[in-house]
Amino acid sequence: MREPARVTDVVQRAIDVVVAGGVLVATAPVMAGVAVLVAARLGRPVLFRQQRPGRHGRPFTLVKFRTMRDVDEERGLISDADRMTGLGRALRATSLDELPTFWNVLRGEMSLVGPRPLLMHYLDLYTPEQARRHLVRPGVTGLAQVSGRNLLSWEDRLALDTWYVDHRSLGLNARICARTVLVLLRRVGVAAPGSVTMPQFTGSPRPGTEVGGA
């Protein structure tokens, strides 16, 4: 019998603290090396900080390593594709850019497993069903990340997020973490076709809304 969601959340929080603290200590030399590379190749600041919606949509500051150059209209560095670097692609493919995010986990703003924290302006675009993804803490990894990552359509990705909210358990979290290791080793789904990451979410068709031309 699956444990109640409340029990899962309490136990998972304890696991989050232990694992996040351990990862931050164990990977400190790696993060120092990445920081030096980012500073040398991309300049400062080394860290990328951005407001993202957390549990119940409350904003928090997500922390990652920078993977892109600054916007520079004179040099034509405007789109994500223009600003992405070889170092940035390597960091994203290996998820080394995510290591500082474990600080968000330690602070209780994120969990090891949960729907990925997306952009603040997406909050107004979700259907009521999709918005339920914010009933739990966002995760470093999640069901959508091990089920196709950025190769999934937005509708499939958000549907997996809400399915996770309804079916989360310690066993499911453990399986997602194990599958995450395989995804990282295979380096699949890092970017959607024609994009360096994932196209912007513009909203899903609402019930009764026609799609397409005449």
C-alpha angles and dihedrals in degrees: 000000000000115000117246114271090243092058090046092052094048095047092042090054090056090049090048092056094048096044096041092049091048094048093049091052096042095047097042092107090048092049090049090054093047090048091054091049093048092048091050097045104030104018127224143004093051093194127066113219124187137161112251131174115257131184111340088006094287110154123242133170112260114210124206138145114272115257101173138060119247119270108272114174093186091059093040093249099142112114124060089249091055093047098045116103135199089253090050092052091050092049092049094045091054094034090232087134087067097060095095088054089077085075087064088052092050090050091053095246092112140019132222088249129032143089111318115258107251131184126310095234091058089072091081092048101056123102113235088260094051091046089065087079085084094063088091135041114277115252141228085227132011148173093278091051092057094040099061105314110209093356089076123093115248091250093054092044094052092043089056089050093056091043088056091051090056097042104033117143138152090256092053090047091052091051091049091051091050092049090048090063090054092048091051092049092050093042093213128155095021091136136017116240109282094012137086089223123349131322116255116274109242099177136275125268109269121228109278093020116127118227123205135018132294 
